[in-house]
């Protein structure tokens, strides 16, 4: 019996995922307004827009790592989500080549789910708090490897050897080759370390009976429903947004 069946569903997690999904839909709607329909929103590509975008992806990745031990059939879940990522890659490549998505967030989370299947027994031997601190430190050190540096945001701790940045495989790992572009790029590094932060955070919080009871007893029904259908809504939201905006601006 898995954690969810033994202790009950953590309803507040679904609601939190639903809230984050609504934030993501609003962000993508704003992106379409600015990029496609040329609505002047100057702050969107400045610090406020960056913080908004990062809050969404950080939350999704942390929640995915946190929930890894809650569901059954991680192989099936990982393959389904990876399939969703592949579908988005194909659709954007065919219909929106200038905004194609390669190695997007669904591709990453699906791969992370699959990779943790063989690694989970070893990870469970690490004390949860130590694992959380270690994963957080590694994420901090590797946050900027996509841009060629070690460090976090504006803090530069050193340059990654240029020889790393070549080939499809290295691009998937987090070292994009020259000329690579993607409308949504979440490589294995550094994001696997944030995913592991969520994985170990589960151990830290669920050791506390109070935290578990709080997550099970509290919810917001509408947000919980959205959170429980997040994959389907994620796959459909952009076509719906485009249809609505096209009707408005046409």
N, C-alpha and C positions, 0 to 999 in steps of 0.2 A: 504494500500500500504506500502511495507516495505522500509527500508532506501535505498536499492540499486535501487529499481524501481523509487523512488521519486527523487533521486539525481544523478543517473547514476553510472555505474560500476567503482570501484576503480581499474583501470587497473594496476597501479604500484604495488598493493598488489599481484596480480596474478604473475607479473614478479618476484617479490621478493620471492614468494613461489617457483616459478620455479627454480630460482637460488639456493635456499636452497636445493631443491630436487636433483639438479645436484651435489651439494656438498655431500649430503648423499650417492648418488650412488658411487661417487668417494671414499668416506670413506669405504663403504661396500666392494668395490672392493679391496681396500688396506687390509682390514681385512681378506678377503678370501686369498689373496696372502700370508699374514703373517701366518695365523692360519692353513690353509689347505695345501698350497703349500710350506710352510716353507721358504719363501723368507725373508732373514734377513733385517728387517727395524727397527733398534733399537729405533728410536725416536717415533715410532708409539704407544708404550705402556708407554711412558713417558709424560711429561707435554704438548708438542706440540700436540700429538695425543689426549690427554684428552680435551684440549681446543677446538680442531677441533670438536670432538664428541659433546661436550657441546654446542658449537655454533649452531649446527644443531638442536638439540632437543629443546633448548631454543627458537630458532626462530620459529619452527613449533608450539610450544605450545602457544607462544605469539600471533602469527598470528591467530591461531584457536580461541583464546579468543577474539581477536580484531574483528574478522569477525562474531562473534556469532549473532550480531544484523543486519548483512547485508543480510543474506539469509532468504528465507521463508521455512516453514515446518521444524523447528528444530527437531521435533520428528522423521520425516523420515530420515533426515540427520544423526542424532545421531544413529538411528538403523542401517543404512547402514554402517556407519563407525565401529560400534561395531561388525557388522557381518563380516566385513573385518578383524578385530582383531581376531575374533573367527576362521575364516578360516586359518589365519596364525598360530594360536596355534595348530590347528588340523594337518595341513600339516607338521609343524616342529616336532610335537610329533611323527608322523608316520615315516617321512623320515629322520629327523635329530634329534633324541632324545637327543644326547649329546649337542645340541645347541637349544633345544626347547625354544619357546618364550611363556611365560605366563605372563599376565598383561603387554603386550607391549604397545607401544605408540598409536596405533590405538584403542586398548581397552580403554586406558585412555581417549583419546580425545572424543571418542564416549560417554563414561560415563559422561564426563564433560558437553558435549552438552545437554544430557538428564537431568542432575541434575539442570542445570541452567534454565530449563523451569519453574519449580515452584518457583525458587529463584529470577528470574530476576526482578519481580515487587518490591521486597524488596530491591534488590541491586540498583535499579534505584533511590531509595530515598536517597542513599548515595552520597554526592558530589563527582564527578569523581576524583578530585585530591586527596581528602582524602582517597577514596577507593584504588587508585593506591599506595599511601604511605603505607596504612595499609596492603594491600596484599603483597607488596614488603617486609615489615618488617616481616610478618609471614613466607614468603618464606625463608628469611634469617635465621630466628630462627629455622626452621624445615628442612632445606636442608639436614641435616645429619641423620635424624631419621631412615633411612634404615640401617645405620651402628650402631645404638644404642645411638646416641648422639643428643643433641640440638646444633645448631650452623651451620656455613657455611664453607664448605671445611675444611681447617686446623684449623679453629677457633672452639674450643670446649667450649660450655657454660654449659654443664651438661649432665648427663647420663639419658636416658629414662628408666623408671622402666622395669626390665627384664620380668615381668609378661605380658607385652603387646605383647611379641614376641611369640605367639603361635596361631595356627589355621589358616585355609584358609581365613576366613574373615579378620582377623587382618593383614595377609600377603597382602591382596588386599588393605587395608587401608594404608600400609606403614611400617608395623612392621613384617618383614619376619620371619617365624618360622625356627627353626634349620633344616638344610639340604635343604632348598629351593634354587633353582637355576633357572635362566631364562636368555636367551641370550639378552633380551631386557626388562628391568623391569622399568615401570613407574607407581608407586602406586598412590593412591589418594592423600596422603600426601607425600611429600611436593608440588607436582606438581599442585594441584588445585589452590594454591595461585599464581603460575606463570600464570596459565590460567586466573585467575581473574585480574592479572596485565594487561594482554592484553585486557580484557573486559573493565576495567576502562580507559585504555589508549585510547580506541576508544572515550570515552566521552571527554577526555582532548583534543585530537587532532581535533576531528570533531566539537568542539565548535569554532574552528578557520576556517573561510571560506577559507583562504589561503591554509591551509593544505589539505582540501578536494579537492580544485581545482588542487593542485599539484598532488595528488594521482590519480585523474581522467584523467588528461591531458597527463601525461607522462607514457610511457611504452616501452618495448622492445618486439616486436611481438613474437619471438621464445620463450623467457622465459615466456611470458604471456600464450602462448598455453600450455606449459609444466605445468604451475601452475594451469591452469583450468582443466587439466586431471591428477592431482596429485595422486588421489586415485588409479586409474588404473595403472599408472606408478609405484607407490609404490608396488602394489601387484605383478607386473610382473618383476621388476628390478632384484631381486635376482636370480630367475631361469635363466634369460638371462645372468647375470654375470657368473653364474656357468657354463653355456653352453659354453660361449666364453672362459673362463679360462681353461675349460677342453679340448677344442679343441686346445688351445695353448700349454698346458703342457703335453697333451697325446702324 
